[in-house]
């Protein structure tokens, strides 16, 4: 059982841990964890912004990840309220559901709905018309709203993970800022790669379906080992990279 009393009384501007080796190790570990937990966020944002004109995609990625950082930091500063989300609200079929569970379930349903819609759009081969300026602005606003909704779900998971690892809120905030900065650097490359390879986009949407399913399961207290989920995703990416490499080599030989 984690004792949250020291954390709830912690000062977010306390940097006395700077002289502690253990605190620096905790910061490094937590930063890596935040980056890993942010992979699904990058994939989701990359798929959404791919619908925008090329000149608007960097701005949308930046704003989406900035929302993610602000959401995480606000949740950390409201840690008492976040911890109360774990208290049961009502019972359904012997399952006690809390505020956190409801957020996970609704977020999972939204992710499954969005992924299924995008997969159907991709498989049916609907042509995407080039939006005019007004439609592009409206699309950007709608995409940022969708990103903000999922940021809450992904941030909740990230914050609860952070709470279980360290006691200093300042360490958590720094880890979040570094992780989001890292994601901002590489999000463009991920977005470009997904845009260039349609099969990778289908794979990424499948990942989001998997993540949505695990979120719903977590909401009903059916827990999956995330290491297995991430291993399956990593193995799928490895196989897809082999397919992309094979296709590239075949195209080079055809034009030789």
Wavefront OBJ file of the C-alpha trace (Angstrom):
o trace
v 0.000 0.000 0.000
v 1.469 3.360 -1.057
v 1.509 6.074 1.585
v 0.433 9.303 -0.124
v 0.699 11.494 2.958
v 4.258 12.783 2.211
v 3.287 13.431 -1.402
v 0.108 15.355 -0.569
v 2.088 17.578 1.773
v 4.927 18.060 -0.706
v 5.912 21.474 -2.029
v 6.116 21.483 -5.867
v 8.862 24.121 -5.633
v 11.048 22.077 -3.276
v 14.348 21.284 -5.016
v 16.272 20.033 -1.998
v 16.538 16.657 -3.765
v 19.102 18.081 -6.227
v 21.943 16.809 -4.041
v 20.479 13.299 -3.805
v 21.804 10.605 -6.155
v 18.709 8.470 -5.586
v 16.473 11.370 -6.632
v 18.399 11.814 -9.896
v 18.077 8.093 -10.626
v 14.346 8.343 -9.909
v 14.113 11.339 -12.280
v 15.849 9.422 -15.067
v 13.703 6.321 -14.529
v 10.486 8.317 -14.406
v 11.426 10.265 -17.543
v 11.957 7.026 -19.458
v 8.623 5.722 -18.182
v 6.871 8.918 -19.257
v 8.364 8.614 -22.747
v 7.220 4.988 -23.029
v 3.719 5.888 -21.822
v 3.675 8.760 -24.319
v 4.195 6.528 -27.371
v 0.461 5.902 -27.760
v -0.112 9.655 -27.472
v 2.355 10.322 -30.314
v 0.711 7.684 -32.526
v -2.766 9.101 -31.893
v -1.664 12.678 -32.582
v 0.251 11.634 -35.721
v -2.800 9.897 -37.185
v -5.088 12.848 -36.455
v -2.814 15.596 -37.790
v -2.197 13.596 -40.976
v -5.622 14.857 -42.120
v -4.444 18.479 -41.999
v -2.584 20.400 -44.714
v 1.169 19.816 -44.484
v 1.866 23.381 -43.310
v -0.477 23.003 -40.307
v 0.779 19.641 -39.056
v 3.807 20.899 -37.066
v 1.616 23.453 -35.278
v -1.032 20.837 -34.479
v 1.595 18.399 -33.154
v 3.146 21.096 -30.998
v -0.202 22.213 -29.568
v -1.321 18.613 -29.001
v 1.821 17.709 -27.061
v 1.730 21.053 -25.225
v -1.816 20.192 -24.112
v -0.494 16.828 -22.915
v 2.231 18.498 -20.845
v -0.125 21.081 -19.320
v -2.706 18.394 -18.502
v -0.120 16.223 -16.748
v 1.286 19.120 -14.734
v -2.184 20.329 -13.682
v -3.109 16.803 -12.576
v 0.112 16.585 -10.576
v -0.649 19.898 -8.868
v -4.166 18.578 -8.114
v -2.819 15.279 -6.819
v -5.299 15.170 -3.916
v -8.224 15.271 -6.360
v -6.568 12.636 -8.578
v -6.206 10.288 -5.625
v -9.898 10.750 -4.781
v -10.749 9.507 -8.278
v -9.789 6.043 -7.036
v -12.646 5.990 -4.507
v -15.627 3.806 -5.619
v -18.677 5.707 -6.882
v -21.104 2.862 -7.623
v -21.235 -0.870 -8.381
v -22.120 -2.603 -11.664
v -22.336 -6.428 -11.667
v -20.175 -6.700 -8.527
v -17.600 -4.290 -10.039
v -16.979 -1.145 -8.014
v -16.331 1.714 -10.442
v -14.476 4.872 -9.481
v -14.013 8.183 -11.276
v -10.714 6.907 -12.664
v -12.429 3.754 -13.971
v -15.100 5.807 -15.740
v -12.458 8.005 -17.386
v -10.558 4.923 -18.586
v -13.717 3.241 -19.920
v -14.979 6.338 -21.733
v -11.495 7.047 -23.084
v -11.162 3.459 -24.292
v -14.558 3.599 -26.013
v -13.630 6.873 -27.687
v -10.310 5.420 -28.859
v -11.973 2.287 -30.257
v -14.630 4.372 -32.028
v -12.053 6.730 -33.537
v -9.685 3.916 -34.593
v -12.500 1.864 -36.132
v -13.732 4.898 -38.047
v -10.248 5.660 -39.369
v -9.633 2.007 -40.292
v -12.927 1.869 -42.190
v -12.022 5.095 -43.970
v -8.599 3.697 -44.882
v -9.746 0.230 -45.982
v -12.635 1.572 -48.078
v -10.133 3.817 -49.849
v -12.035 7.075 -49.524
v -10.179 9.896 -51.223
v -9.331 12.805 -48.956
v -10.210 16.127 -50.534
v -7.828 19.002 -50.020
v -9.516 21.303 -47.490
v -9.880 25.008 -48.103
v -8.661 27.533 -45.536
v -11.945 27.675 -43.592
v -12.314 23.900 -43.475
v -8.672 23.517 -42.488
v -9.153 25.848 -39.507
v -12.297 23.972 -38.464
v -10.481 20.636 -38.840
v -7.585 21.918 -36.730
v -9.990 22.950 -33.963
v -11.808 19.600 -34.035
v -8.532 17.672 -33.977
v -7.204 19.684 -31.028
v -10.436 18.947 -29.111
v -10.024 15.211 -29.768
v -6.375 15.357 -28.718
v -7.336 17.194 -25.515
v -9.940 14.525 -24.659
v -7.467 11.655 -25.038
v -4.729 13.655 -23.286
v -6.809 13.479 -20.110
v -6.973 9.678 -20.312
v -3.298 9.205 -21.187
v -2.253 11.810 -18.607
v -4.188 10.084 -15.833
v -2.273 6.866 -16.466
v 0.995 8.800 -16.597
v 0.323 10.707 -13.358
v -0.693 7.614 -11.391
v 2.484 5.876 -12.584
v 4.545 8.861 -11.445
v 2.878 8.906 -8.031
v 3.825 5.288 -7.485
v 7.489 5.940 -8.266
v 8.542 9.169 -6.501
v 7.425 11.424 -3.651
v 8.620 14.821 -4.951
v 6.161 16.630 -7.213
v 8.984 18.757 -8.641
v 10.689 15.575 -9.923
v 7.436 14.488 -11.563
v 6.962 17.857 -13.272
v 10.542 17.908 -14.601
v 10.187 14.321 -15.862
v 6.951 15.245 -17.684
v 8.525 18.339 -19.273
v 11.611 16.438 -20.452
v 9.513 13.543 -21.786
v 7.171 15.861 -23.702
v 10.165 17.774 -25.081
v 11.608 14.466 -26.292
v 8.272 13.572 -27.905
v 8.073 16.977 -29.616
v 11.463 16.344 -31.216
v 10.557 12.928 -32.620
v 6.809 13.359 -33.254
v 7.471 14.927 -36.655
v 9.573 11.968 -37.797
v 6.898 9.530 -36.595
v 4.181 11.535 -38.372
v 6.149 11.678 -41.649
v 6.903 7.959 -41.543
v 3.254 7.047 -40.929
v 2.165 9.367 -43.749
v 4.601 7.791 -46.237
v 3.627 4.199 -45.453
v -0.131 3.390 -45.537
v 0.378 -0.074 -44.026
v 2.149 1.479 -41.051
v -0.861 3.737 -40.515
v -3.149 0.675 -40.455
v -0.795 -0.942 -37.932
v -0.809 2.230 -35.809
v -4.618 2.292 -35.841
v -4.600 -1.354 -34.759
v -2.364 -0.347 -31.855
v -4.907 2.283 -30.838
v -7.654 -0.367 -30.943
v -5.507 -2.525 -28.651
v -4.847 0.380 -26.301
v -8.552 1.276 -26.222
v -9.417 -2.321 -25.336
v -6.862 -2.395 -22.514
v -8.188 0.921 -21.166
v -11.722 -0.503 -20.968
v -10.405 -3.691 -19.350
v -8.460 -1.622 -16.799
v -11.629 0.346 -16.078
v -13.372 -2.929 -15.165
v -10.340 -4.029 -13.069
v -9.141 -6.631 -15.581
v -5.431 -5.886 -15.526
v -2.994 -6.635 -18.331
v 0.760 -6.740 -17.983
v 1.720 -3.696 -20.036
v 5.092 -5.234 -20.749
v 3.330 -7.913 -22.823
v 1.262 -5.313 -24.666
v 4.310 -3.203 -25.493
v 6.269 -6.311 -26.532
v 3.489 -7.312 -28.950
v 3.459 -3.791 -30.378
v 7.259 -3.724 -30.705
v 7.290 -7.126 -32.428
v 4.585 -5.981 -34.867
v 6.606 -2.850 -35.652
v 9.704 -5.014 -36.253
v 7.812 -7.223 -38.724
v 6.351 -4.170 -40.474
v 9.832 -2.625 -40.789
v 10.984 -5.800 -42.540
v 8.028 -5.495 -44.931
v 8.818 -1.833 -45.617
v 12.473 -2.680 -46.215
v 11.537 -5.501 -48.569
v 9.163 -3.239 -50.514
v 11.823 -0.511 -50.789
v 14.422 -2.977 -52.089
v 11.929 -4.371 -54.628
v 11.192 -0.850 -55.908
v 14.920 -0.088 -56.234
v 15.488 -3.266 -58.244
v 12.500 -2.484 -60.477
v 13.941 0.941 -61.353
v 17.513 -0.313 -61.726
l 1 2 3 4 5 6 7 8 9 10 11 12 13 14 15 16 17 18 19 20 21 22 23 24 25 26 27 28 29 30 31 32 33 34 35 36 37 38 39 40 41 42 43 44 45 46 47 48 49 50 51 52 53 54 55 56 57 58 59 60 61 62 63 64 65 66 67 68 69 70 71 72 73 74 75 76 77 78 79 80 81 82 83 84 85 86 87 88 89 90 91 92 93 94 95 96 97 98 99 100 101 102 103 104 105 106 107 108 109 110 111 112 113 114 115 116 117 118 119 120 121 122 123 124 125 126 127 128 129 130 131 132 133 134 135 136 137 138 139 140 141 142 143 144 145 146 147 148 149 150 151 152 153 154 155 156 157 158 159 160 161 162 163 164 165 166 167 168 169 170 171 172 173 174 175 176 177 178 179 180 181 182 183 184 185 186 187 188 189 190 191 192 193 194 195 196 197 198 199 200 201 202 203 204 205 206 207 208 209 210 211 212 213 214 215 216 217 218 219 220 221 222 223 224 225 226 227 228 229 230 231 232 233 234 235 236 237 238 239 240 241 242 243 244 245 246 247 248 249 250 251 252 253 254 255 256
